[in-house]
Amino acid sequence: MKLLVQGDDYGFTKGVTYGIVDAIDNGILTCTGMFANMEIAPWAAEFIKARPDFCFGIDFNLVAGPSCAAAEKIPHLVDENGRLIRSSVRIHDPRWQNEAGRAELFPYTEVYTEIKAQYDRFVELTGRKPGYLNGHSIVAETMLKAIRKIADEEDLPFAFDFMQFAFTTFSLPEEEDEKNNASVSKVFDAKAQLKKDPLGKFLRYKEEILNHEYVMAGGHPGYVDADLFALTSLSIERCKDLEFVTSPLMKAFVRENQVELIDYYDVAKAMKQGLIQ
């Protein structure tokens, strides 16, 4: 079995970033996507420079923090302070419920302008191209189209494509403690987040998981800091995702089952060889 372990939101806050660095250096994490638009991005980029062989991608973020493009170029995406409009606001707009409405909320030209600016900032800060491209949080059809354009222009893998091909841990049966999922509901429920148990769930279903050739396990590992509570409803559970990718039990699972840990560099190679369509 080949296992890709993806951790999203690198560079979101200092706590999240330190937690992901811990997962890189001491866990089984194989790739992570950076928020190039956040104020701490230059600081987070220094950890990337110190790890030239690790697969750092980019998570295109249209719902948190400042924009990279000039606010006047993307008026539908930012508020009066030039900050990207939160996902918790977007999903409660009636227009979010249909494709035409989502295109109105996220006009393609503005979306492409902002994510291209985020891409350029990643390259400027890190001195290299990202290993893959990914969308963050809610993703409108216009965003998928814009990411696809950059993926084609830069010859880079799009995480969405691998998720369609591989078996993902998101496909496992939903359990009681996952029914109030902050990444979907955008509602903060401390008790629900504390109950989250990605490590236990993975090990409960390990026999099924081992039946697949390519598997993707994704999450949001990180330490929890005060800045996180101001930016997102998905906060406390990040420490549980960090436990999953750093646990001795997961390291033992990989070792005992001869699991091959892969990243998006490996995915790109397999795509070129026709092994992944």
CORQUIWO-V160476 format. One record per backbone hydrogen bond with DSSP energy under -0.5 kcal/mol. NH is the residue of the N-H (numbers start at 1). CO is the residue of the C=O. E is the energy in kcal/mol with one decimal. If there is no record, write none. Layout:
nh=NH co=CO e=E
nh=NH co=CO e=E
//
This chain:
nh=2 co=213 e=-3.6
nh=3 co=1 e=-0.5
nh=3 co=260 e=-2.8
nh=4 co=2 e=-0.5
nh=4 co=215 e=-2.9
nh=5 co=3 e=-0.5
nh=5 co=262 e=-0.6
nh=6 co=4 e=-0.6
nh=6 co=217 e=-2.5
nh=7 co=31 e=-2.3
nh=8 co=219 e=-2.6
nh=10 co=33 e=-2.3
nh=12 co=9 e=-1.8
nh=17 co=13 e=-2.4
nh=18 co=14 e=-2.8
nh=19 co=15 e=-2.1
nh=20 co=16 e=-2.3
nh=21 co=17 e=-2.5
nh=22 co=18 e=-2.1
nh=23 co=19 e=-2.0
nh=24 co=20 e=-2.2
nh=25 co=21 e=-2.6
nh=26 co=22 e=-2.6
nh=27 co=23 e=-1.3
nh=28 co=245 e=-2.9
nh=29 co=23 e=-0.9
nh=30 co=5 e=-2.4
nh=31 co=5 e=-1.5
nh=32 co=55 e=-1.6
nh=33 co=7 e=-1.1
nh=34 co=57 e=-2.0
nh=35 co=10 e=-3.0
nh=36 co=34 e=-1.0
nh=38 co=35 e=-0.8
nh=41 co=38 e=-1.8
nh=44 co=40 e=-2.6
nh=45 co=41 e=-2.4
nh=46 co=42 e=-0.7
nh=46 co=43 e=-1.0
nh=47 co=43 e=-0.6
nh=47 co=44 e=-0.9
nh=48 co=44 e=-1.0
nh=49 co=45 e=-2.2
nh=50 co=46 e=-1.3
nh=51 co=48 e=-1.6
nh=54 co=51 e=-1.3
nh=55 co=30 e=-0.7
nh=56 co=54 e=-1.2
nh=57 co=32 e=-3.1
nh=57 co=55 e=-0.6
nh=58 co=132 e=-1.7
nh=59 co=34 e=-2.3
nh=60 co=58 e=-0.8
nh=60 co=134 e=-3.2
nh=62 co=60 e=-0.6
nh=67 co=82 e=-1.4
nh=73 co=70 e=-2.0
nh=74 co=70 e=-0.6
nh=74 co=71 e=-1.1
nh=77 co=74 e=-1.7
nh=78 co=74 e=-0.8
nh=79 co=83 e=-2.5
nh=82 co=79 e=-2.0
nh=84 co=65 e=-2.8
nh=85 co=77 e=-2.1
nh=87 co=63 e=-0.5
nh=89 co=86 e=-0.9
nh=90 co=86 e=-1.9
nh=91 co=87 e=-2.6
nh=92 co=89 e=-0.7
nh=93 co=90 e=-1.6
nh=96 co=93 e=-2.4
nh=97 co=94 e=-1.5
nh=98 co=95 e=-1.3
nh=102 co=98 e=-2.4
nh=103 co=99 e=-2.2
nh=104 co=100 e=-1.2
nh=105 co=101 e=-2.2
nh=106 co=102 e=-2.5
nh=111 co=107 e=-2.7
nh=112 co=108 e=-3.0
nh=113 co=109 e=-2.0
nh=114 co=110 e=-2.3
nh=115 co=111 e=-2.7
nh=116 co=112 e=-2.4
nh=117 co=113 e=-1.5
nh=118 co=114 e=-2.2
nh=119 co=115 e=-2.5
nh=120 co=116 e=-2.6
nh=121 co=117 e=-1.9
nh=122 co=118 e=-2.1
nh=123 co=119 e=-2.1
nh=124 co=120 e=-2.4
nh=125 co=121 e=-2.8
nh=126 co=122 e=-2.5
nh=127 co=123 e=-2.3
nh=131 co=56 e=-2.8
nh=133 co=157 e=-2.2
nh=134 co=58 e=-1.7
nh=136 co=60 e=-1.8
nh=140 co=138 e=-0.5
nh=143 co=140 e=-0.7
nh=144 co=140 e=-1.8
nh=145 co=141 e=-2.2
nh=146 co=142 e=-1.9
nh=147 co=143 e=-2.8
nh=148 co=144 e=-2.5
nh=149 co=145 e=-1.9
nh=150 co=146 e=-1.9
nh=151 co=147 e=-2.8
nh=152 co=148 e=-2.3
nh=153 co=149 e=-2.6
nh=154 co=150 e=-2.7
nh=155 co=151 e=-0.8
nh=156 co=151 e=-2.0
nh=157 co=131 e=-0.5
nh=159 co=133 e=-3.0
nh=159 co=157 e=-0.5
nh=161 co=158 e=-1.5
nh=162 co=158 e=-1.1
nh=163 co=159 e=-2.2
nh=164 co=160 e=-1.3
nh=165 co=161 e=-1.2
nh=166 co=162 e=-3.2
nh=167 co=214 e=-2.5
nh=168 co=166 e=-0.5
nh=169 co=216 e=-2.1
nh=171 co=168 e=-2.0
nh=172 co=169 e=-1.2
nh=178 co=175 e=-2.3
nh=179 co=176 e=-1.3
nh=181 co=179 e=-0.7
nh=182 co=180 e=-0.7
nh=184 co=181 e=-1.7
nh=185 co=181 e=-3.3
nh=186 co=182 e=-1.6
nh=189 co=187 e=-0.6
nh=193 co=189 e=-2.3
nh=194 co=190 e=-2.3
nh=195 co=191 e=-1.4
nh=196 co=192 e=-0.7
nh=196 co=193 e=-0.7
nh=201 co=197 e=-2.4
nh=202 co=198 e=-2.3
nh=203 co=199 e=-2.2
nh=204 co=200 e=-2.0
nh=205 co=201 e=-1.6
nh=206 co=203 e=-0.9
nh=209 co=205 e=-2.3
nh=210 co=206 e=-2.4
nh=211 co=208 e=-1.4
nh=212 co=209 e=-1.8
nh=215 co=2 e=-2.8
nh=216 co=167 e=-2.7
nh=217 co=4 e=-2.7
nh=218 co=216 e=-0.5
nh=219 co=6 e=-1.5
nh=222 co=238 e=-1.1
nh=223 co=15 e=-1.9
nh=225 co=223 e=-0.5
nh=228 co=225 e=-0.9
nh=229 co=225 e=-0.8
nh=229 co=226 e=-0.6
nh=230 co=226 e=-0.9
nh=230 co=227 e=-0.5
nh=231 co=227 e=-0.7
nh=231 co=228 e=-1.0
nh=232 co=228 e=-1.9
nh=235 co=233 e=-1.2
nh=238 co=235 e=-1.7
nh=239 co=236 e=-1.6
nh=240 co=237 e=-0.7
nh=241 co=237 e=-1.8
nh=242 co=238 e=-2.1
nh=243 co=239 e=-1.8
nh=244 co=240 e=-1.8
nh=245 co=241 e=-1.7
nh=246 co=242 e=-1.3
nh=247 co=243 e=-1.4
nh=251 co=247 e=-1.9
nh=252 co=248 e=-2.3
nh=253 co=249 e=-2.0
nh=254 co=250 e=-2.3
nh=255 co=251 e=-2.2
nh=256 co=252 e=-3.2
nh=257 co=253 e=-1.6
nh=258 co=255 e=-1.1
nh=259 co=254 e=-2.3
nh=260 co=1 e=-2.8
nh=261 co=259 e=-0.7
nh=262 co=3 e=-2.4
nh=267 co=263 e=-1.8
nh=268 co=264 e=-2.5
nh=269 co=265 e=-1.9
nh=270 co=266 e=-2.5
nh=271 co=267 e=-2.4
nh=272 co=268 e=-2.1
nh=273 co=269 e=-1.7
nh=274 co=271 e=-1.2
nh=275 co=270 e=-2.5
nh=276 co=270 e=-1.1
//
